[in-house]
Structure formats: C-alpha cells, structure tokens
Amino acid sequence: MMKKKIGVAVALLAAVVAVVVLVRTALFTSMQMKAQTPPEILIDAEKAASRLAGAIRFKTISQQDPAKFDGKEFLALHTYLETSFPKLHAALKKETVNGYSLLYTWKGSDPGATPVLLMGHLDVVLVEPGTENAWNYGPFSGDIAEGFIWGRGSLDIKVVVTGAMEAVEYLLGKGFAPRRTIYLAFGHDEEIGGRGGAMKIAALLTSRGVQLEYVLDEGGSITDGVIAGVSAPVALVGIAEKGYLSLDLSATGEGGHSSMPPRETTAGIVCTAVSRLQDTPFSSKFGGVVTQMFRYIGPEMSCGNRIVLSNMWLFGGILKSQLAKSSAMAAVMHTTIAPTMLDGSVKDNILPEKATAVVNFRILPGENSTSVIEHVKKAIDDPRVSIQPLGYVDEPSSVSDIDSWAFNSLQTVISQLFPRVVVSPYLVLGITDSRNYASISRQVLRFTPTLLKADDLARIHGTNERISVLNYEQCVKFFAQLIMSSNG
C-alpha cells in the first residue's frame, strides 16, 4: 500500500513538473522586433570603400614602448580625415585631445535633449613580425580586391571611425540637422589601454558637465555560424564587460648552482602556486547578462533547446556542464584564470634567486579585484608567494538596461538594416574604451555592424584582416540610420 502511495506521489510530481516545463516553454517567446522598412539611404559604396582604404594606409600602431610611438602617422591621418570629409569638418566642432585623439561635436537644435556619443579608435595593433608574407595583400596596403577592403583597421576599428564620418557626411549632404547633440570620439591608444585617449576625452566632457543618453562603442558584431544552435546570424550587443586584473606571483630564496638545489627552488614554488590556482577555478554562475542572452537567443533555437533554456531551474546543471566544454561560453559564466608569463633564471644551470609568474584575470560582473585577490591567496595558501597587482586594474563594468530606450533604439536599427539577424545582449570578454564613460552615461552599449563568420574571428588582430565592400556600405547605412533614429 505504501509503495502504491509513493508511486502515485511520484507520478503526480512528475506530471506537475511536466506541466511547469511546458508552460514555461510556451511563455518563452521571441524577443525579436518585427523588421521595419528603413528609409532609403543611398551610399556610394565604391567611394566610401576608397576612403576607408586610405585611412588604413596610415600606420597608426599602438606600441607598449612609448619611444616607438609614431605621432606623425596619427597627425597625417587627422589631415587625411579632414580632406576626405569636408562637410563634416565644416559643420562640426573638432577638438584634438592630448595631441592625437579626436572629439567632434555636432550641435543639436534642442538643448534639453541629452546627447549621444559614438566611439571608435584611430590606433591598430602591430603585425606580428615574420607574418607579413602570409597576408594576401599588404597589412597597410588598403587594397580593394576580391570584393574586400584589406588591412589593419578594416575590422578593428577604423571601419567605425570612417563609417561614422561617412554617415555624418551623407546626412549633412541631405540637409539633416540633429535635434540632440551628437559626439564622435576617436581615441588614439585603445589597444594599449586608452589612458591617453578615451580617458582624456571622457575627462574633458566630464569637466564640462556633459551627461550622455547613451554611448556606443565597439564590442559585439554580427556573427554567422558562431553561436551553436542558432541558424540565423546573431547580432551581439555588449551591455557589460568583464574587468581586468593581472597579478605578479613571485618567490625569493636561495640561488646558486643547479647541481646542489634546495628541496624547493623559487621556480618550483611559483610553478606550484600557479598549478594550485588553476586547480581552483572560480565557480560558474548563471544570472545577469548570461540569463539575458539566453532569453533573447533561446526562443530562436530548436524545441529541445527552448525547453532547456526556459527551464534552467531544472536543467541548469546539465546546461552548465555542456557550456563549460566551450572556452568562449565558459568564459561568459565565470572569472577566468590565465597564466601568461614566467620568468626565472637567465641560464639553465643557475638557480634563480627570484622567480615570477604573471596571471591574467578577466573578472565577471558581480565580482571585483579584491575578491579575486582573496580567491588567489586562499587557493595558493603559501606565505612564501608574494601576490601583487601588475599594471592597471579595471573593475567589471555596470550592466546597461535592456529595457532602456538606448538598447531598444539600437535593436530597432539592427533589425531594419539586417532583417534576418537575431539581436541579443551579451557580455564582452575583453575591455574597451567605453568603460571611461561610465560616470557620464548609464547606458553604455558595445556593437559594431561587421559581419563575421567563424574563420573571420581570427582576422581581428591576426592575418588578412578585411571587410567586404558590401558590409562596409551596410556599416555606413547603420550609423546614418542610428543618428536619424536617435533624433526622432
């Protein structure tokens, strides 16, 4: 009798769970906007492509060593932009900030309308020595061939600098006048932290009491075939970004000849510390940006995936273990630990008196540098190991509101210009210049309308960086439509 009652209870519980699962799945409806027909924007794609190509030819390379910085290339690019976009330079106020960064102000007609700011950066990363011959076209050639514009900055991120300027030039030619003020901000050192560029521009705007409706920087793109389970391209709009921290782990002790080593060498102590740290990862977490991303992407997936993503209370453990198999998805769910540098003896038979390791952390929103350092100390548990921050520390950003006018406006424009695309919020794993504007804007978004397939991801900072002429035309139209919609 008791077994029968237990069996009935189990059956009822299973039925209740099944009903809950089905109801939650049914309510897991699409978050995508119905595509609207955008106004006609006619861009001369060939001329626009040639202007981007010209900007690529300037070797505005960021260097960690200040002595290698070539300011003449940046100033020459400034002159080129002034020549290439005459209407913009006649109508907008131009300011050179800290010698090499640019700030443009397009004054709006309504002083009560909060301004918006569109960002990019003038600098690019260097080309890895020895890889120059692997490029189909020279990395600073700006060649237009095979339907693509080739070279450093075609994806990261002169495409935004000239794309936004093309849009303004086009709108000025059509007699458009903004209701709200539009800022264009182009830093010169984003690739090495943005301390001399975006930070200075943000400080200048802060000193003037400027508050922004939203900021749009690089961060996400339109990926095709990258997000597993979604057949359509996905536009990833960054609404937050991880923090950045590098720690120097070091140990000092007895040096000497390697033929008579102590029981533990300094190198061994540091290596053990790194091993213990890697064996103690940060816990993976659902919630926040991750949950919001699944809410937007999930309804566009197959029935099985929709069941899982709409019922993470039941299937969360299974989902977490599956996502952990992908480095990219695992990184979205937890603070990452990446040993990057090791240093010890100058010779193979000399014991180092000091050995060091550098470990880089990308910090999940909700955690901070203090909690990371405490985790590291607890994991290593060795007082002989000194743990010190190395270089600058950036805390995780705040999370922008997906219910805000800013996010909705951006989603609308993406849906208009790219009607097949699924729009989703996501967490930017790196850091961008946009973090410098957090104090003057509650809504900081990170998106570039570049179309990337899986093999294109390696082109960013890699070999054969390029963008199609068609995609660049779409980029210009995107900025033009975004400016117009922001002033409706």
Helices and strands as residue ranges (DSSP letters): H 2-26, H 45-56, G 66-68, H 71-84, H 86-91, E 93-97, E 101-106, E 116-121, G 132-134, E 144-145, E 148-150, H 158-173, E 182-187, G 190-192, H 198-207, E 214-224, E 234-241, E 243-252, E 256-257, H 266-278, H 288-297, G 298-300, H 303-309, H 312-323, H 327-333, E 336-343, E 350-351, E 354-363, H 369-380, E 386-389, H 405-417, E 422-428, G 433-437, E 444-453, G 454-459, E 466-468, H 469-485
